[in-house]
Amino acid sequence: MFENLSEKLERSFKILKGQGKITEINVAETLKDVRRALLDADVNYKVAKSFTDTVKQKALGQNVINAIKPQELMVKIVHDELAALMGGETAQVNLSGNPTVILMSGLQGSGKTTFSGKLARKLKSEKGKRPLLVACDVYRPAAIEQLKVLASQIEVPVYTEEGNKNPVEIAKNAIAYAKQNHLDLVIVDTAGRLAVDEQMMDEIEAIKNAIKPQETLFVVDSMTGQDAVNTAKEFNDRLDFDGVVLTKLDGDTRGGAALSIRTVVTKPIKFVGTGEKLDALDLFHPSRMADRILGMGDIVSLVEKAQAQFDEKQALEIQRKLARNQFNFNDFLAQIQQIKKMGNLKDLASMIPGLGKAIKDVDIDDNAFKSIEAIISSMTAKERTNPEIINGSRRKRIAAGSGTSLQEVNRLLTQFEQTRKMMKAATAMKNPMKMMRAMRGRR
């Protein structure tokens, strides 16, 4: 995401490279480039102009200390202003009420139904909520079926009323059903249109007035750029919604909606969709997004994703096995599966500071682990537990069984042995006395 904007901003800052101090002239030249980069990213013109005016004022008011170069100072100011532009603080979803009622709004095709499923999954797994998904799109049968499929995948109930064409009644009845069945979260998926029209706005307004939700969220496809911002304004004027959800942010290299929408509608971005999978949903963190726009990575989000999949008991068991040189292919496979759960590999790699730009044109296949898993699956239980018994004939059999080559099997065995040694060394470093004894033993 934001690849084009990141590249253009980086070029803008190069104007200040080698400059001894910030002056009216070099700041003006830099910010002219920054404004052009923002406009190319489909940022609202007034927002772009106000942003660069603020940056200029702050840059010229700074005393550049010797330890900080003008280019570095400008990056810092732009970073802080980008974060402020996108809301500054992370906005949390309001989970008060029993049940908590969350109403979805937005145009058809914006991703409301998919987001409803993703949000139900997130709040169920992270907050211990018991969700009910409500199908209030009475015009598009496919929407009801889609919601049912999503609900079955995340194992939550769906409330539908076949034949009832009154979404206000359906929503009210669903809340009563949730109370009767001790469900503490109601997510109401509503109908959208291809464009804003009076009938749609009257309907969603009537639903909101009838059920009085704790949260009304406006869901919008971020790839529509300025159109997304304009539509958000029209919905907000009628609904006074509580927050914005940007979907398909992984496919948007411009980012204009993310940078403009907070200023135009004065409502926070609360969630961003970053992929098609049901776990591809993140809280929106303005400062972290500013990091990513400026090519600084997002190591905090990467750590959080790792922690979400981290099994402390399993980690201690692996540490014990490493100390006894018992780490085997079953453990290796378990680690691969944990990494896969964290999400898209290229997206994860881009969160590492400095790596995003390096892998921009590199094709990282999400199926990169497929051949490794096939090879390990072709081993016998004894071979997985005792890798050292895998001799030449066994290697040939494993290659044939996994549909890979002998070279690939040999490569994996070599990599496995190197990984085992490296992990054992890292574990030993936690015990300096043990490490010193090991070093003395090598002399």
C-alpha positions, 0 to 999 in steps of 0.5 A: 500500500502507498508505494507510489506516494512513498517513492515520491515523498522520498524523492522530495526529501532528497532536495534537502540532502546536503543542505546545511540548514532549512531555508525559505527557498529549499523548504518551498521547493521540497514542499512543492514536490510533497504537495504534488505527490499528495495530489497524485495520490488523490488527496483532496486539494484543500487537504494537501495545501493545508498540510504543506502550509502547516509543515512549512510553518513548523519547518521554518520555526525549527532551530536545526541542531547540529546532530540533526540534518535538515532532511531528517528534520523534514521527515520527522515533521512530515511524519508527525503531520501525516499522523495528525492528518489521519487522526493522531490517536487510534480510535477504539470501537464502542463496545458498551451496551448489552447487547452492543449494536453496530450498524454498517452503512455504505454503497454496494460493493464497498465490502460491508458484508465481508467486513461484518464477518471480519469484525464478528471474528475479531471481536469474538476471538480478541474480546470474547464477544458472542456475536449475531450477524443480521441480514438486513439487505432485503434486496440482494439475496446473494448478500444474505447467502454471503453472510451465511457463508461467512458466519459458518466459517467463523461459527457465529449465528445469523439472523434472517427473516425470509419474506420480510422486506422491512429492514427496520423490523428485522433489525429490531427483532434481531436485537430481541433475539440476541437478548433472548439467546444471551448474545452480546454483540449484534452486527447489522449488515444493511443494503447499499446502492450503486450510488447515493440515493434518497431511498437508501438514505431514508432507509438506513436513517430509519434503521439507525433511529429504531435500533439506536446503535452504539456504533454506526460505521461507514464502510468504503472501498479505499480504491475509489479515492476521492469518490470515497471521501465525497460519499463519506461526506454525504453519508455523514451529513445524514447519519452522523456516523461514528467512524470509517472503515477502509476496505481493500487498502492492500490494493490501493497504492495511492492512499488518497482516501486514508489521508483525506477522509478524516479532515473532510468528515471529522470522523476517525478511521477505525478499521482497515481491511488489508486482504481477502482472508477473514483475519485480514482486518486491523485497527487503524493506527495513524502513527504506524500508517505514517511510518509505512508511508515514509518507508519506516516499516511497522515493527509494532504491528509485526510484533503484535501479529506474532504475539497473537499467534504466539503459544508460550507453552509451545515456545518453552517446549521448543526451548527445552528441545533445543537445549537437548538437541531434540528439535525436529521436523514436527517442531519445524512444521509447527513454526511454519504454520504459526508464521502462515497464520500471521498473514500475507508474507510480503505484507509482513516483510514490508513491516520490517524497517528498510525492507519494504523498498527492497522487496517492492518488485520481489514476488513473494508467493504465499505458497512459498512453504508448500514444497517444504510442507509436502517434503515434511509430510512425505517423511515417516513419523520416525524420520520427522522425529529423528532427521539424522536417519534420513540417508540417501535412499530415504531422501530419494523416496521423500522426493518422489513422494512429495513431488519435488526433486532430490536437490530440494530435499537436500536443500531443506535438510541443510537449511533445517540443520542450519536453523537448528544450530542457529536457534540453539546458539540463540538459546545458549546466549541466554545462559552466558556460563553455558555459552562460555563452557561451550566455547572452551570445549571447542578449543 
